[in-house]
Amino acid sequence: MQAGTELTRLDFLARSAAVGLGALGLGAVDGTSALAAIERSSAAVGGVRRFVSRPDLVPPVLTAASRARGVADGYVFLAPSSGPGQRGALIVDDEGDPVWFRPSTPVTAMNFRAAAYRGRPVLTWWQGKTEHGLGDGTHVVLDESYREIARLPAGRGRPSDLHEFLVTDRGTALVTSWERETMNLSRLGGPSNGVVVGGVVQELELPSGRVLFEWRSFDHVPIDESHTGMTDRAAYDYFHVNSVELDHDGNLLVSARNTWTIYKLDRGSGRVMWRLGGKRSDFAMGPGTGFAWQHDARRHGGNGEYLLSLFDDGAAPVVQPQSKGLVLALDLRRKRATLRHAYRHRPRALAHALGSVQVLPNGNVLVGWGTEPYVTEYAHDGRVLLDLHLPPTGQNYRALRLPWRGRPAVPPALAARRTAGRHQLFASWNGATELAAWRLETGARAGSLADSGTVPRRGFETRFVAPAGAAYAAVVALDRHGRPLGRSKTVRLS
C-alpha cells in the first residue's frame, strides 16, 4: 500500500473514532497522530490470532464470509477441536472476533455453552482426551467472572464422555459416559468374544456429582439396531450416545449416532417410550425426514406442536451426498414425521462427525457443520444471514448463539512497544462484554498519571499511541456510558 493511501485510511479511522467517542460523551486522545494510529492490532497469521497484550492466547481465526444482517441476539460459542491455534472454549462476535478465550491445550474442550445455575449465569464445557470418538475427561463450570465454581467427573467412577453436559432448571446436570462388555457377536458376523461399547446417560446433582439417575443402552437397546460396521480389531461401538435433551414432559430424548435413532426415555424407569428413525422407528418417516449418523437432537414447539431439530451428518461411512440441518414435525398420535425445514450449506458440506442445530428465539436457525469448517445462521426461510469460517482444517463439535455478560475478575491487560520513535500501547480485557472504550492515563512518574484522552474499543485488542514524553501509562476500561469497569497495571514506557 502506498504511503498516501495509508494516511488517508488512518485519517478515516481517526475521524470514525472521534465520532464514536462523541456518542459516548468522552474526550479523544490528545493529538491527531495518536488517534490516527488506532486500528485493530491482532495479527492473523497461519490461521491464528496473536495479541501483544495477551501472548498466552492463540485462538484460531474466524472470518465472516457473509456479512451479519438480521442475526439473533447474543454471541457465538465454539470450542474448536482441530486445526491451527490452541484448543479451548471460545466466544466470538458476529465479525468472528474473539470476545473471550480460555485455552485447554494440551487437552480438548467441547460442548461449550452458557447456562443458568442457581439463578446465576455460568459457562459450562467438557475437557479431556478423546479416542475413537469417545472422551475421558471432566466437566467444568465457571461463573460470570470466569472463576471456576465446579469441576466434576461422571458418577460411579465411569469415564466422563465429551458428548453432553447440560445444566437443567432443577440445578442438576445431564452427562454422558460409556462402558465396555465382552459379548459373543458371531450371530452378527463378529468374533465370539468381541468387546462392545455401550452408551450411558446420567443425571448428576450439582456440585456434588451424586448420581440421581442412570440409563444404560445395554439394558434397553439390542445390539442389532446398530448401523455401524464391525471388525475383529476394534471395540464395537454399537450405540454412541451424542446428545441428551430434557423434553417438556420431564422425560429424556437421547440421540444415538450409530443406530441412526432418537430415543424417548422414561425418566423414571428408563424404558424406551418411542424411537424416531433407525431400524425400528415407531414413526412413519415422511419425505426428507430420514437421517444417518445424526447429532444434537433438540425439542422445540408449543401450542400442541412437537418439533425436533437435529444435525444429519449423512456420513461416515457416506450414505448421503451432503449434511444438513433438519427441523421435523412429529405427530405423536399418528406416529408420523414430516419435514418442516432442511438447511444445506453452499458450497456443499459433508461432515463425517460432530455438528449441531440450534433454533433461536427469533426463529433463526444456527447450524454448526462439525468437521466442516463452517458456522451458518439462517433466517426461518433458509436465507443465509451469517456464515463464519474456521481455517480449512478447523472443526468444532457444537456452535451455539447465546446471551452472555462477562465481568472478568482479573484486571485489563496493557503492553507497550516502541516503534519508529513512538510508544504503541496494546490494551485488552479477555471476556469483558460491557467494555466500550479505553481511557488512557500517562505521566512522567508511575504515581502521578493524568487523563490523556479516550479511544473506542476495537476488537479484542485495541492499539493506540502514547503522547510524546510519557514515561508511564495505564488504561481504564469504560462502559458505553463512560463509567469505569476496571484498571490495568501501570506499565513503564522504556
Secondary structure as UniProt FT lines:
FT   HELIX           3..24
FT   HELIX           32..36
FT   STRAND          39..40
FT   STRAND          43..45
FT   TURN            46..47
FT   STRAND          48..50
FT   TURN            55..56
FT   STRAND          63..66
FT   STRAND          75..78
FT   STRAND          80..82
FT   STRAND          88..92
FT   TURN            94..95
FT   STRAND          98..103
FT   TURN            105..106
FT   STRAND          108..117
FT   TURN            118..119
FT   STRAND          120..131
FT   TURN            132..133
FT   STRAND          134..142
FT   TURN            144..145
FT   STRAND          148..152
FT   TURN            156..157
FT   STRAND          165..167
FT   TURN            169..170
FT   STRAND          172..183
FT   HELIX           186..188
FT   TURN            192..193
FT   STRAND          194..205
FT   TURN            206..208
FT   STRAND          211..216
FT   HELIX           217..220
FT   HELIX           223..225
FT   STRAND          236..237
FT   STRAND          241..246
FT   TURN            248..249
FT   STRAND          252..256
FT   HELIX           257..259
FT   STRAND          261..265
FT   TURN            267..269
FT   STRAND          272..276
FT   TURN            279..280
FT   STRAND          284..285
FT   TURN            287..288
FT   STRAND          295..300
FT   TURN            303..304
FT   STRAND          307..312
FT   TURN            315..318
FT   STRAND          324..331
FT   TURN            332..335
FT   STRAND          336..343
FT   STRAND          356..359
FT   TURN            361..362
FT   STRAND          365..368
FT   TURN            370..371
FT   STRAND          374..378
FT   TURN            380..381
FT   STRAND          384..389
FT   TURN            392..393
FT   STRAND          395..396
FT   STRAND          400..402
FT   STRAND          413..419
FT   TURN            420..421
FT   STRAND          422..428
FT   TURN            430..431
FT   TURN            433..434
FT   STRAND          437..443
FT   TURN            446..447
FT   STRAND          450..456
FT   STRAND          461..465
FT   TURN            468..469
FT   STRAND          472..478
FT   TURN            480..481
FT   STRAND          484..487
FT   STRAND          491..492
//
